[in-house]
Amino acid sequence: MKQLSGLLIAMLFTGSAFAAKVDTVSVYSAAMKKEIRCVFITPDQTKEIKKFPVVYVLHGYSGNSIRTIKQDIPDLTAQADTYQMIFVLADGGFDSWYFDSPVNAQLRYETFLSKELVNYTDKNYPSLVQREKRAIYGWSMGGHGALFIAIRHKETFGAAGSICGAVDFTSFTSGYNIEKSLGEYKGHEKNWEEHTVNYNVSSLKNNELKLIIDCGIDDPLLEVNRALHQKLIKLKIAHDYIERPGAHDTAYWSKASAFQLLFLHNYFIRS
């Protein structure tokens, strides 16, 4: 666990100055036996020292933590001060899909995110450690990862959000390197099904997680998100579900992120 760099930045957001601290840190994963680059964004503490709720942010397929703050969600640093949250962004690999792979012991991002990174954060940053003060959200591959991890680790996360999430990927079995984590679809159909959000949501009970799901009406993943929404209704699991004009792109998930962060902020202050 080696800190690579830290910087103090000051920018303008909605007309007011802020100064959140941004650290780029290498966090060692014992589960994968390698270092993972992570970005920690901490609200300004110049006036008083206190602890904050934490939101873990999962990027999409082919993304990374640096691209997130520069391109995908460029106002994320401003939001840390606005909502008084710590944001933790981990490089999830080009195509990890945030699983503990049953076929490749070197791919254990579920363990890293739900245990190793949470422990590192709570040890090194002023985080509130109750599950009710910890959330996870993401987009595309990260939307899948956020819901998947939160559902399987309800003892760790109190809320989760998905933007344009790939919540059921069994209909696109090539082109996204999922086979690296689950094996080729043919012959490993059960592996694939059991690692989708739509499958795992059946283990939920109402009010175990605060959930928000969002997808654009021109997104190719709209139908699997609608199917998840309908399944949650059938299971009588309370959740927020949003559809609005937009496609599977940075413009959509950057805008949707603002709604999800407000949702999470409201969850934190009420819990």
C-alpha positions in Angstrom: 0.0 0.0 0.0 1.9 3.0 -1.3 0.7 6.5 -1.7 1.7 7.7 -5.2 0.6 11.3 -5.1 -1.7 13.7 -3.4 -2.9 17.1 -4.5 -5.1 19.9 -3.2 -7.3 21.4 -5.8 -9.6 24.4 -5.8 -12.3 24.9 -8.4 -15.7 26.6 -8.7 -19.0 24.7 -8.5 -22.4 26.3 -8.7 -20.8 29.7 -8.0 -19.0 28.7 -4.7 -15.4 27.8 -4.1 -14.4 24.5 -2.7 -11.1 22.7 -2.0 -11.4 18.9 -1.9 -8.4 16.7 -1.4 -7.6 14.2 -4.2 -5.2 11.4 -3.6 -4.1 8.9 -6.1 -3.0 5.8 -4.2 -1.8 2.3 -4.9 -3.7 -0.2 -2.7 -2.4 -3.7 -2.5 -4.9 -6.6 -3.0 -3.8 -9.7 -1.1 -6.6 -11.6 -2.9 -5.1 -10.8 -6.4 -1.5 -10.3 -5.3 -1.2 -6.9 -7.1 -1.5 -3.2 -6.6 -4.7 -1.4 -7.7 -4.7 2.3 -8.5 -7.4 4.1 -6.6 -8.5 7.7 -6.3 -9.7 9.1 -2.9 -11.6 12.4 -2.9 -12.1 13.9 0.5 -14.1 17.0 1.4 -12.4 20.1 2.6 -11.5 19.8 6.2 -9.9 23.2 6.8 -12.7 24.4 9.1 -13.2 21.3 11.2 -12.1 17.7 11.3 -15.0 15.2 11.1 -15.9 11.9 9.5 -17.9 11.5 6.3 -20.1 8.9 4.6 -18.3 7.1 1.7 -19.5 6.4 -1.8 -17.5 3.8 -3.9 -17.6 4.7 -7.6 -17.3 2.0 -10.3 -16.4 2.9 -13.9 -17.6 1.2 -17.0 -16.1 -1.2 -19.4 -12.6 0.0 -20.7 -12.6 2.9 -18.1 -10.5 3.7 -15.1 -10.4 6.0 -12.1 -8.5 8.8 -13.8 -10.8 8.9 -16.8 -13.8 9.0 -14.4 -12.8 12.3 -12.9 -11.5 13.8 -16.1 -14.2 12.7 -18.5 -17.0 10.5 -17.3 -18.0 12.4 -14.1 -15.9 15.6 -14.3 -17.8 17.4 -11.4 -17.2 14.5 -9.0 -14.6 16.5 -7.0 -17.0 19.4 -6.6 -19.7 17.0 -5.4 -17.5 15.8 -2.5 -17.7 19.2 -0.9 -21.3 19.9 -1.9 -22.6 16.7 -0.3 -19.8 16.2 2.3 -19.0 12.7 1.0 -15.7 10.8 0.5 -15.6 9.2 -3.0 -13.4 6.1 -3.6 -12.7 5.2 -7.2 -10.8 2.0 -8.0 -9.4 0.9 -11.3 -11.6 -2.1 -12.0 -9.5 -3.4 -14.9 -10.4 -2.9 -18.5 -12.9 -5.7 -18.3 -13.0 -7.2 -14.8 -16.8 -7.0 -14.5 -16.2 -6.8 -10.7 -16.5 -10.5 -10.1 -14.6 -13.0 -8.0 -14.0 -15.2 -11.0 -14.7 -18.9 -10.6 -12.2 -19.7 -13.4 -9.4 -17.2 -12.8 -7.9 -16.8 -9.3 -6.2 -13.6 -10.4 -9.6 -11.8 -10.9 -11.1 -11.2 -7.5 -12.4 -7.6 -7.7 -15.5 -8.4 -5.6 -13.3 -9.3 -2.7 -11.1 -6.3 -3.3 -14.0 -3.8 -3.4 -16.2 -5.3 -0.7 -13.4 -6.0 1.9 -9.9 -5.0 1.1 -10.6 -1.5 -0.2 -13.3 -0.8 2.4 -10.8 -1.8 5.1 -8.1 0.4 3.6 -10.5 3.4 3.4 -11.6 3.1 6.9 -8.1 2.8 8.2 -6.6 5.7 6.2 -9.4 8.2 5.7 -12.0 9.9 7.9 -14.8 7.6 7.0 -18.0 6.7 8.9 -17.8 2.9 9.2 -21.5 2.0 9.6 -23.1 0.3 6.6 -25.8 3.0 6.6 -23.0 5.5 5.8 -21.6 3.5 2.9 -22.9 3.3 -0.7 -21.7 2.1 -4.1 -22.8 3.2 -7.6 -21.5 3.0 -11.2 -22.4 3.0 -14.8 -22.5 0.3 -17.5 -20.2 -2.5 -16.3 -19.9 -0.5 -13.1 -23.7 -0.3 -12.7 -23.7 -4.1 -12.8 -20.8 -4.2 -10.4 -22.3 -1.8 -7.9 -25.7 -3.7 -7.6 -24.0 -7.1 -7.8 -21.6 -6.3 -4.9 -24.1 -4.5 -2.8 -26.6 -7.3 -3.0 -24.0 -9.9 -2.1 -22.5 -7.7 0.7 -25.5 -6.1 2.4 -23.5 -6.1 5.7 -21.1 -3.6 4.1 -23.2 -1.4 1.9 -26.5 0.3 2.8 -27.3 1.7 -0.7 -26.5 1.1 -4.3 -27.1 2.8 -7.7 -26.8 1.8 -11.3 -26.7 4.0 -14.4 -27.3 2.2 -17.7 -26.2 -0.9 -15.9 -25.4 -4.2 -17.7 -27.6 -6.0 -15.2 -28.1 -9.1 -17.4 -25.3 -9.8 -19.9 -26.4 -13.3 -20.9 -27.7 -11.8 -24.2 -24.3 -10.5 -25.3 -21.9 -13.4 -24.9 -19.0 -12.1 -27.0 -17.1 -8.9 -27.4 -16.8 -7.8 -23.8 -14.4 -10.4 -22.4 -16.8 -11.7 -19.8 -15.5 -15.2 -20.7 -12.2 -14.3 -19.1 -14.0 -14.3 -15.7 -16.8 -16.8 -16.3 -15.6 -19.1 -19.0 -17.0 -19.4 -22.5 -20.8 -19.0 -22.4 -21.4 -22.4 -24.0 -20.8 -24.9 -21.3 -20.8 -22.3 -18.5 -24.3 -21.0 -18.8 -25.0 -21.4 -15.1 -21.9 -19.4 -14.2 -23.1 -16.6 -16.4 -26.6 -16.5 -15.1 -25.5 -16.6 -11.4 -23.3 -13.6 -11.9 -26.0 -11.3 -13.2 -27.8 -8.7 -11.1 -31.1 -10.0 -12.3 -30.4 -13.4 -10.8 -28.9 -12.2 -7.5 -31.7 -9.8 -6.8 -33.9 -12.7 -5.8 -31.9 -13.0 -2.6 -33.0 -9.5 -1.5 -35.7 -8.7 1.1 -37.5 -5.4 1.1 -35.6 -2.5 2.6 -32.3 -4.4 3.0 -30.8 -1.9 0.5 -31.7 1.5 -0.7 -31.7 1.2 -4.5 -31.8 3.6 -7.5 -31.7 2.4 -11.1 -31.5 4.7 -14.1 -31.4 4.0 -17.8 -31.8 6.1 -21.0 -34.6 5.2 -23.4 -32.2 5.0 -26.3 -29.8 2.7 -24.4 -29.3 -0.8 -25.8 -29.5 -2.0 -22.2 -32.9 -0.5 -21.6 -34.8 -3.8 -21.8 -32.7 -5.6 -19.3 -33.1 -2.7 -16.9 -36.8 -2.7 -17.4 -36.8 -6.5 -16.7 -34.9 -5.8 -13.5 -37.4 -3.1 -12.5 -40.3 -5.5 -13.1 -38.6 -8.3 -11.1 -38.1 -5.9 -8.2 -41.8 -5.0 -8.3 -42.8 -8.6 -8.4 -40.5 -9.3 -5.4 -42.0 -6.2 -3.7 -38.6 -4.7 -3.2 -38.8 -0.9 -2.8 -36.5 1.0 -5.3 -36.3 4.1 -7.4 -36.4 3.5 -11.2 -35.8 6.3 -13.8 -36.0 6.3 -17.5 -35.3 9.5 -19.5 -34.1 10.5 -22.9 -30.5 9.5 -23.6 -28.1 6.9 -24.8 -25.3 4.8 -23.5 -22.7 7.6 -23.3 -20.8 10.0 -21.1 -23.4 12.7 -21.5 -26.1 10.5 -20.0 -24.3 9.0 -17.1 -22.6 12.3 -16.1 -26.1 13.9 -15.9 -27.6 10.8 -14.2 -24.8 10.8 -11.7 -26.0 14.1 -10.2 -29.4 12.6 -9.5 -27.9 9.5 -8.0 -25.6 11.4 -5.7 -28.5 13.5 -4.5 -30.4 10.3 -3.8 -27.4 8.9 -1.8 -27.0 12.2 0.1 -30.6 12.1 1.1 -30.2 8.5 2.2 -27.2 9.3 4.3 -28.8 12.2 6.1 -31.9 10.1 6.9 -30.1 7.0 8.1 
